[in-house]
Amino acid sequence: MKIKAVILAGGKGTRLGVLTIKRAKPAVPFGGKYRIIDFALSNCVNSNVFDVLVLTQYRPHSLNDHIGKGRPWDLDRSFTGGVRMLQPYQGSFDTDWYAGTADAVTQNLNFVRQGRPEYVLILSGDHIYEMDYDMLVQYHRDKGAAATVCTIRVPLDEASRFGIVDTDSDYRVTGFVEKPATPPGNLANMGVYVFDYDVLERVLMEDQTDPDSENDFGKNILPKMVADKMNIFAYPYGGYWIDVGTVDAYWEAHMDLLSRPPSLNLNDRTWVIHTRSEERPPVRIGADTNIVDSMITDGSVIGAGAVIERSILSPGVFIGPGAVIRESVILNDAYIEAGARVERALVDKIAVIGKEARVGSWQDMGDLKITSIGKNARIPPGFSIGAGTVVGSDCTHQSFARYSDRTVPEGSDVEFATRMSRH
């Protein structure tokens, strides 16, 4: 049984704000030491799928550097598959940027065809979950399906964000509607599919000839297959799954890791999430610190008297003496100076929070207002950054010059000073 996986990893992820200004969504760090795409890659190798294509597009550099030849996932192979990174190119027919998820696969169909796979997994590179794809493919075979759609129950008030699937008692798909304003149910499409290869090639070629198609699996391919009464089945998934496509969802997924018990158990040695790890020294913790329900990654330094509550510190983070971090995610090599307070915030790589500064708030338990600090941003000492504020990448002290009272109001948007001057 030959299986090839195609991971769609080209999304901009604009709803993640500053976290995707300089990287693609699947390359965004997650859970201290991982990146979001590690979950799809690890699911593949844990399911004995070792022939993987990763389709990139938007700012692929971080993703290319992270995956490399695929050694951490045992995907540094050649004759037996391995991992290949593919991105749009300009050839004799002026190949353009991918129009949609289906178009991305169509443009790389020659690579998908190599090795003559019987089944093709189409996976999203920006979801957090653990799934045995071998069981999924076996289910697909047992049902005699042309295509299988992985589904999960979601709250009805959130169903309009997803493709909604309707099935009969045997899980045969009888209806498929993409992001309906009034959802007919709450069985949601996860964006994880299995196709017979021959079926996949045929429906993709047909879709390319439709001038009205947006060349997307969820919007076009699957609804048409259902309308044509093809043999489509739903695979009911009951585990943890989240699309970390927004700032709130990204923050909530991290808080899920810190719940008791965690919604996703990263300590499960039977299903290891592999990643490219950095060589960092052990964590150093100063005297009289208070660390509660948190994850601390290699290379972190925590100063004396600091308080860390329900937070995740990524590699190389420095927390100064007396600083307080609550319900926050601090990415690699960020520097939180002495006496600073960071609450319900996302702080990107190598950002600096100045001495005695205040970032975000966790006092208001009503609307969730996550504060975002961009990569390499500098928050001046003594400043107060209101809840829900977005501080762009590379912001310097000059970016805050207009705030004479050293207070940035709640929900503000602070941009890099030279960029502001152009407008």
Secondary structure by P-SEA (a helix, b strand, c coil): cbbbbbbbccccccccccccccccccccccccccccaaaaaaaaaaacccbbbbbbcccaaaaaaaacccccccccccccccbbbbccccccccccccccaaaaaaaaccccccccccbbbbbbccccccccaaaaaaaaaaacccbbbbbbbccccccccccccccccccccccccccccccccccccccccccaaaaaaaaaaaaaacccccccccccaaaaaaaaccbbbbbbbcccccccccaaaaaaaaaaaacccccccccccccccccccccccccccccccccccccccccbbbccbbbbccbbbccbbbbccbbbbccbbbccbbbbcccbbbccbbbcccbbbccccccccccccccbbbbbbccbbbbcccbbbcccbbbcccccccccccccccccccccccccaaaaaac
